[in-house]
């Protein structure tokens, strides 16, 4: 059946090629619908509990969309007339930023004091140019004594400060992405203008909106830089290894069309390009190469034996159709198992890659033969002692002659390596998602070292009644919770309304420090709150701290230099404090930081199921396709171990894994099956068709497919190692891990699998001469 199908593919290659081109054109029409998507929420499913808690807080208080200007005077003096004037100007210009809803800085901080019986609420710095030196020192002392400011809007030694801009971006994701680009461009232009006006200032940009925009820029950068680099790497490698211009051109055409069709598929199904699925073209690039290389390798070999071009292609398709179909299916199964991921971008990557794998298979079987046979190609005489033949021959001799020590040595080594995988810790860090040369990463690093923490955990503490925020007992518990958090070593700042009410209480008692405490009565607290709210200017109200019916307060905790598990542990300690001291106010910690801290673990948990399902489906596929229970099960070891060994190496040399790690097994399972299937199908062919014993069959498999396996491994590893140069660490780590796994898989397929086959099948007296082997080799 395969022989007849291969003959039809070659005989009617023109029609098959036309149908393929029509399919590419139809899919390509979907490219017009592609767009970039940068919102951090794309990483989370709609029912993600951390996302739901975060959105509930945003609906109750204010949105977390924000751009913060972090100002670093070179003279390390914030309280100078020139610097304060620049801060005031930046504050005023920030109100004009598109979608700006609130601006906070030390210049417009609402300072309170009492004049006779009147509460005065005014900007902290009204006219910087007219401030005397003594007044500057006085303002500095006041600012450094204010808990609401220190380690948030000003550093604890007044050498750095910030202007925080809250944004009310559109809810629709498409509009929000456009708005993100617009406001970041405005912020950058404003920053550049102020730095030019005041050379003493260095201004950094951080905030969630800057993170979203950086995600978008990283996606664009990966698409415009890494993909062209990969194309170049593939062309160079193919030409170097295959030494065939026609073969290289034909393969590149199939690659390009596979990527085009896959990107068009993205547009048709409504996927937006994001920082994770942006690497799908690189995956398709590498996987499409594998199909073409296997076909081309046997085609060129047949030509060198003197066969005609059409006959050579037909024989090559006949030999490779089943293993390429099998590897394509198993690879697609591996990618489709990513739908178990808890993060939608990885689900999308899996679906896109699975589609691309099957598209590459289709085009390699229909369009590739047409292109190869269309272009002029002369048969080359076979090289009796080519470098690749020498290499595969040497490996074959080693695998056969030393099979027993190789089997036990590699097995023990694998078990030892796999044991180190448990040294890995899930330690996502949103800041470290980006390489150190990315401006946002530099801004975040400076901010955490000099001003405040990047990560935030928010708690909406409910009093249980309308106007309950005025209840002294409730306020006392909120204050105790805030003070407990301030005592934690990871915490640099806690923003709580209790600081405001304590300051007002002190103000109303002639600024006596003894009265910096919570009011004793509900009525007094209500009066202070009403008086203060009536004095606040538009845009600087308390909606970011108190809900509409005054039943809840929002406590924001800023944390510095903590990774995922540490943030989760800190929140668990806070939850336990609430359970022990204020059980009626127990509430989940919510923020973007908490969302990303949890998503890695949720991804691992969900992908454990996905990986098991993929392993079962791949095994069943191999059992059916190979029509052998024994060989189907034997293929599991070289397929399952490489990913575990790669994790073991990672545990030894790094030990920290991020969001992407959960999908590594699913990605690599389908890919590493490729080499195993091609090797074991040739081995079975030698056993059944030629009657060889195990050792002769292994020699046959190395002769027929060894060079192609080396070629595809080199190209695959190179493709994923290119990803390691991504400035987005999730992609970089994934590329490095997959590349390592592929190389380990090659070693196992060439050294462990042969020794395993010899041990299982033994040495039956079916050996034939080397001359017979060469004559029988297709």
C-alpha positions as MATLAB code, in Angstrom:
seq = 'XXXXXXXXXXXXXXXXXXXXXXXXXXXXXXXXXXXXXXXXXXXXXXXXXXXXXXXXXXXXXXXXXXXXXXXXXXXXXXXXXXXXXXXXXXXXXXXXXXXXXXXXXXXXXXXXXXXXXXXXXXXXXXXXXXXXXXXXXXXXXXXXXXXXXXXXXXXXXXXXXXXXXXXXXXXXXXXXXXXXXXXXXXXXXXXXXXXXXXXXXXXXXXXXXXXXXXXXXXXXXXXXXXXXXXXXXXXXXXXXXXXXXXXXXXXXXXXXXXXXXXXXXXXXXXXXXXXXXXXXXXXXXXXXXXXXXXXXXXXXXXXXXXXXXXXXXXXXXXXXXXXXXXXXXXXXXXXXXXXXXXXXXXXXXXXXXXXXXXXXXXXXXXXXXXXXXXXXXXXXXXXXXXXXXXXXXXXXXXXXXXXXXXXXXXXXXXXXXXXXXXXXXXXXXXXXXXXXXXXXXXXXXXXXXXXXXXXXXXXXXXXXXXXXXXXXXXXXXXXXXXXXXXXXXXXXXXXXXXXXXXXXXXXXXXXXXXXXXXXXXXXXXXXXXXXXXXXXXXXXXXXXXXXXXXXXXXXXXXXXXXXXXXXXXXXXXXXXXXXXXXXXXXXXXXXXXXXXXXXXXXXXXXXXXXXXXXXXXXXXXXXXXXXXXXXXXXXXXXXXXXXXXXXXXXXXXXXXXXXXXXXXXXXXXXXXXXXXXXXXXXXXXXXXXXXXXXXXXXXXXXXXXXXXXXXXXXXXXXXXXXXXXXXXXXXXXXXXXXXXXXXXXXXXXXXXXXXXXXXXXXXXXXXXXXXXXXXXXX';
ca = [
       0.000    0.000    0.000;
       2.814    2.396    0.917;
       4.622    1.523   -2.292;
       1.505    2.233   -4.369;
       0.917    5.518   -2.550;
       4.529    6.554   -3.056;
       4.218    5.777   -6.741;
       1.083    7.904   -6.980;
       2.753   10.810   -5.168;
       5.565   10.781   -7.708;
       3.450   10.014  -10.782;
       0.881   12.721  -10.090;
       3.304   15.102   -8.396;
       2.209   18.100  -10.502;
      -1.396   17.813   -9.359;
      -0.422   17.176   -5.763;
       1.884   20.196   -5.887;
      -0.896   22.400   -7.277;
      -3.302   21.257   -4.568;
      -0.677   22.010   -1.938;
      -0.083   25.492   -3.319;
      -3.833   26.147   -3.350;
      -3.978   25.057    0.297;
      -1.058   27.353    1.163;
      -2.750   30.262   -0.595;
      -6.027   29.633    1.236;
      -4.327   29.390    4.603;
      -2.118   32.363    3.812;
      -5.182   34.587    3.553;
      -5.429   34.315    7.319;
      -2.230   36.354    7.712;
      -4.277   39.531    7.372;
      -5.999   38.773   10.674;
      -2.792   38.373   12.681;
      -2.061   40.899   15.415;
       0.234   41.220   18.409;
      -1.107   40.789   21.909;
       0.841   42.020   24.919;
      -1.551   41.912   27.884;
      -0.157   39.942   30.825;
      -3.606   38.358   31.274;
      -3.062   36.159   28.228;
      -0.958   33.871   30.432;
      -3.990   32.995   32.556;
      -7.142   31.016   31.873;
     -10.473   32.739   32.541;
     -11.109   30.612   35.622;
      -7.655   31.099   37.141;
      -8.343   31.842   40.854;
      -5.491   34.337   41.161;
      -6.724   36.211   38.087;
     -10.287   36.304   39.454;
      -9.069   37.666   42.811;
      -6.980   40.311   41.068;
      -9.827   41.403   38.811;
     -12.182   41.604   41.790;
      -9.797   44.052   43.458;
      -9.528   46.105   40.280;
     -13.306   46.343   39.986;
     -13.615   47.393   43.618;
     -10.762   49.896   43.695;
      -8.631   51.052   40.768;
      -6.985   49.231   37.877;
      -3.381   48.076   38.164;
      -2.435   49.515   34.760;
       0.396   51.849   35.598;
       3.486   53.624   34.349;
       6.000   54.794   36.918;
       8.828   57.223   36.217;
      11.735   56.410   38.524;
      13.943   59.491   38.826;
      17.620   59.079   39.692;
      19.469   62.404   40.082;
      23.178   61.995   39.355;
      23.979   64.131   42.404;
      21.716   61.802   44.439;
      19.793   64.778   45.795;
      16.044   64.813   45.268;
      15.444   67.894   47.416;
      17.070   70.505   45.219;
      15.156   73.294   43.439;
      16.096   71.993   39.985;
      15.162   68.371   40.632;
      11.914   69.260   42.397;
      11.003   71.575   39.517;
      11.542   68.709   37.058;
       9.451   66.375   39.231;
       6.645   68.909   39.409;
       6.728   69.401   35.649;
       6.755   65.639   35.087;
       3.772   65.310   37.431;
       1.808   67.970   35.551;
       2.678   66.526   32.137;
       1.728   63.025   33.300;
      -1.861   64.190   33.857;
      -1.948   64.815   30.087;
      -0.869   61.266   29.298;
      -3.557   59.348   27.349;
      -5.802   57.341   29.694;
      -4.204   58.884   32.780;
      -6.531   58.707   35.806;
      -4.246   59.508   38.738;
      -0.719   60.837   39.245;
       1.189   60.545   42.529;
       4.537   62.107   43.318;
       6.271   63.850   46.209;
       5.353   67.249   44.742;
       1.584   66.647   44.645;
       1.487   64.447   47.751;
      -1.395   65.753   49.847;
       0.382   67.074   52.918;
      -1.857   67.804   55.917;
      -1.407   70.183   58.823;
      -3.590   72.268   61.097;
      -3.881   76.034   61.175;
      -5.806   76.979   64.319;
      -8.924   74.736   64.026;
      -8.732   74.224   60.265;
      -7.282   71.129   58.541;
      -5.090   72.256   55.638;
      -4.562   69.826   52.758;
      -2.182   70.995   50.035;
       0.513   69.896   47.596;
       3.702   69.007   49.421;
       5.841   71.100   47.049;
       3.938   73.986   45.481;
       6.664   76.217   43.995;
      10.123   74.581   43.943;
      11.896   77.610   42.497;
      11.073   79.775   45.543;
      12.021   77.310   48.284;
      14.867   78.239   50.593;
      17.593   75.823   51.624;
      16.193   75.576   55.142;
      12.749   74.806   53.798;
      14.208   72.137   51.489;
      15.820   70.436   54.469;
      12.548   70.713   56.386;
      10.598   69.148   53.508;
      13.154   66.372   53.290;
      12.759   65.572   56.993;
       8.962   65.579   56.695;
       9.053   63.270   53.640;
      11.448   60.809   55.248;
       9.203   60.600   58.301;
       6.067   59.801   56.272;
       5.373   56.041   55.969;
       3.164   56.591   52.934;
       6.123   57.995   50.994;
       9.314   56.269   52.135;
      10.307   53.234   50.050;
       7.469   53.998   47.656;
       7.669   57.494   46.163;
      10.990   58.388   47.733;
      13.976   56.339   48.847;
      14.922   56.136   52.515;
      17.882   58.459   51.924;
      16.155   60.771   49.441;
      18.457   59.952   46.536;
      15.740   58.568   44.238;
      12.056   59.250   43.740;
       9.136   58.255   41.544;
       6.120   59.650   39.735;
       3.382   57.009   39.543;
       0.702   57.273   36.832;
      -2.421   55.143   37.084;
      -4.125   54.403   33.776;
      -7.684   53.554   32.845;
      -7.045   51.517   29.703;
      -9.881   50.128   27.538;
     -11.283   46.756   28.559;
     -11.281   45.296   25.050;
      -7.952   43.550   24.516;
      -7.370   44.867   20.989;
      -8.020   48.439   22.069;
      -5.967   47.949   25.235;
      -2.967   46.770   23.186;
      -3.160   49.882   20.991;
      -3.549   52.080   24.056;
      -0.523   50.423   25.673;
       1.677   51.291   22.712;
       0.329   54.848   22.713;
       0.897   55.589   26.403;
       4.360   54.014   26.498;
       5.383   56.084   23.476;
       4.068   59.196   25.262;
       5.948   58.267   28.446;
       9.199   57.689   26.588;
       8.934   60.993   24.753;
       8.212   62.776   28.030;
      11.153   61.057   29.701;
      13.518   61.990   26.864;
      12.382   65.612   26.939;
      12.906   65.978   30.687;
      16.299   64.267   30.588;
      17.350   66.712   27.864;
      16.118   69.686   29.918;
      17.808   68.496   33.118;
      21.026   66.528   32.391;
      21.302   65.746   36.108;
      18.407   63.308   35.820;
      18.297   59.714   34.694;
      14.680   58.531   34.348;
      13.618   54.876   34.218;
      10.224   53.501   33.217;
       8.559   50.635   35.072;
       4.967   49.566   35.784;
       2.576   46.918   34.507;
       1.858   48.775   31.271;
       5.581   48.957   30.541;
       5.807   45.204   31.179;
       2.973   44.586   28.695;
       4.637   46.744   26.078;
       7.975   45.026   26.650;
       6.288   41.657   26.089;
       5.077   42.997   22.744;
       8.508   44.323   21.804;
      10.177   41.036   22.719;
       7.723   39.183   20.470;
       8.493   41.502   17.576;
      12.220   41.246   18.210;
      12.145   37.462   18.260;
      10.164   37.390   15.011;
      12.352   39.890   13.171;
      15.736   38.704   14.461;
      15.659   35.061   15.560;
      13.650   33.690   12.631;
      15.953   35.175    9.950;
      18.950   33.912   11.916;
      17.400   30.458   12.009;
      16.774   30.510    8.285;
      20.422   31.364    7.706;
      21.618   28.652   10.101;
      19.458   26.053    8.366;
      20.654   27.003    4.881;
      24.296   26.880    5.936;
      23.934   23.576    7.814;
      21.971   21.885    5.039;
      24.408   22.937    2.363;
      27.374   21.909    4.486;
      25.955   18.495    5.398;
      24.046   17.566    2.223;
      26.320   19.276   -0.307;
      23.315   19.738   -2.583;
      22.146   23.162   -3.740;
      18.920   21.696   -5.128;
      18.269   19.838   -1.899;
      18.880   22.949    0.167;
      16.645   25.132   -2.033;
      13.853   22.542   -2.051;
      13.995   22.181    1.726;
      13.949   25.935    2.288;
      10.870   26.254    0.059;
       9.032   23.584    2.089;
      10.086   25.300    5.309;
       8.853   28.679    4.098;
       5.514   27.328    2.913;
       5.015   25.340    6.133;
       5.612   28.458    8.210;
       3.381   30.538    5.925;
       0.544   28.015    6.175;
       0.917   27.754    9.941;
       0.889   31.509   10.474;
      -2.146   31.735    8.245;
      -3.805   29.038   10.344;
      -3.185   31.250   13.387;
      -5.063   34.078   11.711;
      -7.980   31.863   10.687;
      -8.512   30.448   14.185;
      -8.171   33.877   15.808;
      -4.867   33.434   17.638;
      -2.929   36.628   18.275;
       0.861   36.599   18.219;
       2.265   36.743   21.740;
       5.626   36.299   23.412;
       5.208   32.504   23.712;
       3.591   31.356   20.463;
       5.864   33.732   18.544;
       8.434   30.932   18.535;
       6.154   28.547   16.639;
       7.787   29.458   13.284;
      11.176   28.400   14.674;
       9.718   25.072   15.805;
       8.119   24.535   12.397;
      11.371   25.517   10.681;
      13.293   22.802   12.431;
      10.675   20.076   12.232;
      10.028   20.647    8.520;
      13.729   20.184    7.882;
      13.638   16.712    9.425;
      11.047   15.407    6.962;
      12.893   16.759    3.947;
      16.316   15.566    5.088;
      15.173   11.965    5.486;
      13.587   11.949    2.024;
      16.532   13.738    0.443;
      19.143   11.552    2.120;
      17.754    8.343    0.640;
      17.005   10.037   -2.697;
      20.629   11.162   -3.085;
      21.874    7.742   -2.043;
      19.678    6.040   -4.621;
      20.902    8.456   -7.293;
      24.507    7.690   -6.408;
      23.813    3.986   -6.997;
      22.742    4.766  -10.547;
      18.958    4.722  -10.119;
      16.877    7.161  -12.157;
      15.564   10.327  -10.554;
      11.914    9.266  -10.554;
      12.715    5.763   -9.335;
      15.019    7.190   -6.643;
      12.309    9.486   -5.378;
       9.681    6.770   -5.408;
      11.967    4.440   -3.443;
      12.806    7.190   -0.956;
       9.150    8.006   -0.354;
       8.328    4.329   -0.012;
      11.063    3.895    2.588;
      10.281    7.069    4.544;
       6.522    7.525    4.285;
       5.617    5.393    7.277;
       8.359    6.631    9.665;
       7.823   10.284    8.716;
       4.054    9.927    9.142;
       4.640    8.167   12.443;
       7.067   10.784   13.740;
       4.774   13.569   12.580;
       1.840   12.024   14.435;
       3.795   11.433   17.627;
       5.265   14.938   17.495;
       1.791   16.389   16.972;
       0.488   14.334   19.912;
       3.230   15.755   22.098;
       2.361   19.308   21.124;
      -1.386   18.742   21.442;
      -0.873   17.542   25.010;
       0.088   21.147   25.784;
      -3.648   21.820   25.817;
      -3.513   20.486   29.377;
      -1.398   23.530   30.260;
      -3.031   26.067   32.551;
      -1.575   28.906   30.484;
      -3.378   29.699   27.172;
      -0.268   30.861   25.246;
       1.276   27.418   25.717;
      -1.985   25.790   24.608;
      -1.865   27.946   21.490;
       1.785   27.078   20.890;
       0.920   23.397   21.099;
      -1.985   23.651   18.640;
      -0.045   25.813   16.208;
       2.996   23.537   16.300;
       0.872   20.392   15.892;
      -0.794   21.914   12.836;
       2.577   22.988   11.474;
       4.058   19.520   11.937;
       1.275   17.927    9.931;
       1.447   20.679    7.303;
       5.172   20.046    6.938;
       4.489   16.325    6.522;
       1.877   17.013    3.839;
       4.101   19.394    1.872;
       7.154   17.142    2.170;
       5.174   14.289    0.622;
       3.405   16.270   -2.105;
       5.321   19.439   -2.943;
       8.870   18.422   -2.061;
       9.124   15.593   -4.658;
       7.810   17.956   -7.341;
      10.409   20.651   -6.558;
      13.324   18.202   -6.319;
      12.426   16.502   -9.577;
      11.753   19.834  -11.284;
      15.155   21.311  -10.544;
      18.206   19.986  -12.413;
      20.363   17.657  -10.336;
      23.187   15.376  -11.415;
      23.883   12.119   -9.646;
      27.084   12.129   -7.684;
      29.255    9.056   -7.274;
      29.074    7.770   -3.720;
      31.917    8.738   -1.418;
      33.371    5.546   -0.071;
      34.944    7.209    2.913;
      32.975   10.386    3.540;
      33.173   12.001    6.936;
      29.570   11.143    7.787;
      30.032    7.499    6.751;
      33.152    7.240    8.877;
      31.356    8.778   11.836;
      28.241    6.599   11.652;
      30.395    3.537   10.987;
      32.551    4.221   14.025;
      29.486    4.754   16.212;
      27.918    1.543   14.915;
      31.064   -0.460   15.661;
      31.261    1.033   19.152;
      27.573    0.396   19.873;
      27.819   -3.217   18.713;
      31.180   -4.191   20.190;
      30.677   -2.527   23.577;
      26.954   -2.981   23.924;
      27.021   -4.486   27.422;
      29.076   -1.780   29.221;
      27.257    0.886   27.200;
      23.875   -0.459   28.279;
      24.669   -0.577   31.986;
      26.848    2.524   32.003;
      24.280    4.681   30.240;
      21.415    3.277   32.298;
      23.189    3.970   35.596;
      24.294    7.387   34.350;
      20.747    8.207   33.315;
      19.325    7.179   36.679;
      21.921    9.306   38.478;
      21.218   12.292   36.232;
      17.459   11.942   36.576;
      17.838   11.944   40.372;
      19.258   15.484   40.154;
      16.088   16.762   38.518;
      14.571   16.999   41.991;
      17.108   19.698   42.854;
      15.224   22.052   40.549;
      13.026   24.626   42.217;
      10.184   26.515   40.618;
      11.345   30.087   41.041;
       9.725   32.367   38.528;
      10.690   36.011   38.732;
       8.758   38.370   36.468;
      11.677   40.814   36.366;
      14.077   38.053   35.334;
      11.820   37.073   32.435;
      13.769   39.741   30.578;
      17.467   39.799   29.757;
      19.688   42.320   31.513;
      20.100   44.385   28.344;
      16.333   45.044   28.128;
      15.542   48.611   29.337;
      12.659   47.457   31.524;
      14.917   44.960   33.302;
      17.470   47.698   33.949;
      14.739   49.982   35.283;
      13.330   47.269   37.564;
      16.779   46.360   38.882;
      17.575   50.000   39.685;
      14.195   50.482   41.355;
      14.580   47.442   43.593;
      18.133   48.375   44.535;
      17.427   52.036   45.266;
      13.746   52.818   45.792;
      11.134   50.152   46.365;
      10.057   46.618   45.551;
       8.719   45.579   42.179;
       6.330   42.887   43.383;
       3.027   43.807   45.036;
       0.537   41.768   47.051;
      -2.856   43.383   47.709;
      -5.479   42.453   50.290;
      -9.055   43.721   50.292;
      -9.990   43.521   53.985;
     -13.755   43.551   54.482;
     -15.277   44.974   57.644;
     -18.579   43.232   57.008;
     -20.717   46.381   57.062;
     -21.262   49.647   55.209;
     -19.043   52.438   56.602;
     -17.242   49.759   58.579;
     -13.870   51.346   57.764;
     -14.578   53.832   60.577;
     -14.882   51.096   63.194;
     -11.892   51.384   65.605;
     -11.829   47.629   66.199;
     -11.699   46.947   62.473;
      -9.044   49.626   61.942;
      -6.985   48.132   64.761;
      -6.917   44.748   63.023;
      -6.002   46.330   59.694;
      -3.225   48.244   61.434;
      -1.958   45.101   63.167;
      -1.921   43.260   59.832;
      -0.002   46.131   58.223;
       2.518   46.228   61.063;
       2.977   42.459   60.889;
       3.752   42.755   57.203;
       6.230   45.596   57.828;
       8.088   43.322   60.223;
       8.720   40.757   57.485;
      12.261   41.027   56.081;
      11.116   40.809   52.441;
       8.747   43.773   52.721;
       9.868   47.329   51.983;
       6.567   49.229   52.079;
       2.952   48.785   53.153;
       0.316   51.196   51.898;
      -2.679   51.320   54.242;
      -5.400   53.840   55.028;
      -4.538   53.403   58.690;
      -1.430   55.525   58.088;
      -3.644   58.313   56.752;
      -6.101   58.188   59.643;
      -3.261   58.145   62.197;
      -1.709   61.202   60.540;
      -5.046   63.016   60.596;
      -5.472   62.176   64.266;
      -2.053   63.643   64.987;
      -2.810   66.729   62.899;
      -6.025   67.378   64.810;
      -4.062   67.252   68.078;
      -1.589   69.981   67.157;
       0.745   67.518   65.444;
       1.650   65.971   68.771;
       3.589   62.749   67.985;
       1.856   61.050   70.905;
      -1.398   61.207   68.960;
      -0.040   59.354   65.908;
      -2.444   56.510   66.510;
      -5.896   55.368   65.502;
      -8.924   57.369   66.721;
     -10.702   55.926   69.724;
     -14.243   56.403   68.423;
     -16.114   55.555   65.243;
     -17.576   59.069   65.038;
     -14.163   60.702   65.223;
     -12.769   58.445   62.495;
     -15.775   59.244   60.287;
     -15.294   62.978   60.823;
     -11.607   62.784   59.958;
     -12.357   60.812   56.805;
     -15.113   63.195   55.684;
     -13.014   66.275   56.366;
     -10.023   64.838   54.522;
     -12.022   63.641   51.490;
     -13.680   67.041   51.090;
     -10.240   68.687   50.974;
      -8.671   66.389   48.370;
      -8.337   67.664   44.782;
      -9.920   65.855   41.847;
      -8.044   62.691   40.899;
      -6.324   62.245   44.241;
      -9.230   60.814   46.219;
      -9.182   57.640   48.302;
     -10.860   55.344   45.755;
      -7.599   53.459   45.397;
      -7.726   52.529   49.105;
     -11.407   52.493   50.144;
     -14.318   50.833   48.327;
     -17.511   52.638   47.349;
     -19.640   51.867   50.423;
     -16.685   52.196   52.789;
     -16.871   48.591   53.877;
     -13.378   47.512   52.815;
      -9.816   48.785   52.793;
      -7.085   47.792   50.359;
      -3.673   47.072   51.848;
      -0.834   47.030   49.303;
       2.413   45.326   50.233;
       5.580   45.982   48.233;
       8.161   43.213   48.235;
      11.739   43.346   46.984;
      13.940   40.701   45.359;
      11.654   37.729   45.908;
      10.938   34.893   43.508;
       7.803   32.878   42.929;
       7.995   30.380   45.759;
       9.108   33.042   48.217;
       6.119   35.226   47.307;
       3.784   32.261   47.702;
       5.310   31.431   51.105;
       4.996   35.059   52.222;
       1.322   35.126   51.253;
       0.745   31.827   53.073;
       2.226   33.338   56.231;
      -0.082   36.333   55.825;
      -3.092   34.059   55.365;
      -2.173   32.217   58.543;
      -1.876   35.524   60.420;
      -5.373   36.466   59.290;
      -6.744   33.068   60.304;
      -5.179   33.408   63.762;
      -5.918   37.086   64.398;
      -8.761   38.233   62.124;
     -10.575   35.189   60.700;
     -13.509   37.312   59.581;
     -11.166   39.225   57.226;
      -9.444   36.267   55.578;
      -8.961   37.108   51.891;
      -6.617   35.899   49.152;
      -3.552   37.937   48.318;
      -4.070   39.311   44.837;
      -1.821   40.979   42.289;
      -0.067   40.350   39.005;
       2.967   39.199   40.982;
       0.929   36.573   42.834;
      -0.662   35.479   39.567;
       2.707   34.805   37.955;
       4.046   33.232   41.148;
       1.286   30.618   41.069;
       1.019   30.024   37.321;
       4.270   28.073   37.124;
       3.148   25.561   39.724;
      -0.337   25.331   38.218;
       1.284   24.746   34.835;
       3.388   21.896   36.197;
       0.407   20.286   37.909;
      -1.760   20.473   34.788;
       0.999   19.312   32.452;
       1.738   16.229   34.542;
      -1.587   14.895   33.326;
      -0.922   16.132   29.802;
       2.506   14.489   29.678;
       1.136   11.157   30.896;
      -1.637   11.278   28.297;
       0.906   12.114   25.594;
       3.175    9.273   26.704;
       0.303    6.773   26.564;
      -0.901    8.007   23.156;
       2.604    8.006   21.680;
       3.182    4.490   22.990;
      -0.095    3.238   21.542;
       0.732    4.902   18.224;
       4.100    3.171   18.112;
       2.587   -0.177   19.088;
       0.042    0.020   16.267;
       2.357    1.465   13.645;
       5.268   -0.853   14.345;
       2.847   -3.771   14.704;
       5.007   -5.015   17.532;
       4.235   -4.901   21.228;
       7.881   -5.560   22.048;
       9.423   -2.837   19.891;
       6.702   -0.370   20.806;
       7.550   -0.733   24.490;
      11.305   -0.759   23.855;
      11.016    2.636   22.178;
       9.788    4.164   25.434;
      13.143    4.178   27.214;
      15.066    6.269   24.667;
      12.037    8.566   24.402;
      11.251    9.135   28.072;
      14.711    9.345   29.617;
      16.286   12.289   27.690;
      13.926   14.935   29.129;
      14.538   13.651   32.668;
      18.307   13.699   32.078;
      18.113   17.252   30.736;
      16.250   18.310   33.871;
      18.945   16.592   35.917;
      21.684   18.575   34.181;
      19.646   21.735   34.721;
      19.363   20.871   38.404;
      23.148   20.512   38.662;
      24.142   23.688   36.835;
      21.182   26.008   37.452;
      18.496   24.606   39.714;
      15.822   27.196   38.978;
      13.069   26.640   36.450;
      10.384   28.993   35.186;
       6.933   29.012   33.657;
       8.004   27.200   30.486;
       9.526   24.168   32.176;
       6.213   22.331   32.531;
       5.785   21.943   28.779;
       9.335   20.747   28.045;
       8.472   17.047   28.323;
       5.439   17.444   26.060;
       7.485   19.287   23.427;
      10.496   16.984   23.511;
       8.553   13.713   23.730;
       7.203   14.062   20.216;
      10.491   15.406   18.836;
      12.864   12.798   20.268;
      10.564   10.033   19.028;
      11.625   11.098   15.519;
      15.130    9.616   15.720;
      13.956    6.546   17.628;
      11.257    5.738   15.074;
      13.535    6.166   12.065;
      16.210    3.990   13.658;
      13.924    1.261   14.938;
      11.878    1.032   11.704;
      15.079    0.472    9.738;
      16.151   -2.086   12.331;
      12.839   -3.935   12.023;
      13.077   -3.735    8.216;
      16.483   -5.411    8.372;
      15.204   -8.115   10.716;
      12.046   -8.941    8.779;
      12.918   -8.136    5.173;
      16.568   -9.218    5.090;
      16.607  -11.703    7.968;
      19.568  -10.074    9.723;
      20.427  -10.703   13.352;
      20.350   -7.875   15.893;
      23.932   -6.690   15.308;
      23.640   -6.758   11.517;
      20.299   -4.965   11.740;
      21.866   -2.222   13.853;
      24.669   -1.844   11.311;
      22.027   -1.658    8.582;
      20.068    1.027   10.483;
      23.200    3.128   10.965;
      24.090    2.798    7.291;
      20.636    3.745    6.053;
      19.537    6.435    8.461;
      22.538    7.399   10.599;
      23.549   10.413    8.538;
      19.968   11.707    8.350;
      19.530   11.387   12.125;
      22.742   13.328   12.739;
      21.671   15.982   10.248;
      18.196   16.432   11.712;
      19.559   16.470   15.274;
      22.095   19.154   14.411;
      19.441   21.271   12.704;
      16.868   20.756   15.475;
      19.360   21.531   18.228;
      20.611   24.580   16.338;
      17.051   25.803   15.894;
      16.186   25.570   19.559;
      19.565   26.923   20.647;
      18.802   30.007   18.549;
      15.800   30.470   20.850;
      18.244   30.581   23.767;
      19.314   34.014   22.494;
      15.817   35.409   23.008;
      15.693   38.360   25.398;
      12.550   36.793   26.873;
      13.835   34.258   29.402;
      10.809   31.943   29.154;
      11.612   31.336   25.482;
      15.358   31.267   26.079;
      15.106   28.629   28.818;
      12.732   26.545   26.738;
      15.030   26.673   23.718;
      18.077   25.710   25.775;
      16.295   22.859   27.563;
      14.821   21.403   24.362;
      18.180   21.689   22.583;
      19.936   19.824   25.407;
      17.228   17.156   25.409;
      17.557   16.597   21.664;
      21.318   16.092   21.930;
      20.889   13.660   24.823;
      18.274   11.813   22.772;
      20.767   11.413   19.892;
      23.339    9.905   22.242;
      20.758    7.507   23.617;
      19.459    6.500   20.206;
      22.967    5.823   18.928;
      24.430    4.095   21.996;
      21.727    2.919   24.391;
      19.022    1.833   21.929;
      21.360   -0.500   19.971;
      22.605   -2.112   23.178;
      19.006   -2.513   24.359;
      17.991   -4.156   21.069;
      20.939   -6.553   21.166;
      20.134   -7.574   24.727;
      16.492   -8.197   23.858;
      16.930   -9.893   20.473;
      20.256  -11.586   21.123;
      22.560  -12.856   18.343;
      20.662  -15.322   16.226;
      22.661  -17.028   13.429;
      21.187  -14.917   10.627;
      24.187  -12.736    9.822;
      25.138  -12.085    6.225;
      28.334  -10.750    4.719;
      29.160   -7.057    4.582;
      29.003   -7.250    0.776;
      25.429   -8.596    0.981;
      24.546   -5.842    3.452;
      25.786   -3.113    1.115;
      23.916   -4.605   -1.820;
      20.701   -4.885    0.167;
      20.869   -1.351    1.569;
      18.307    0.911   -0.170;
];
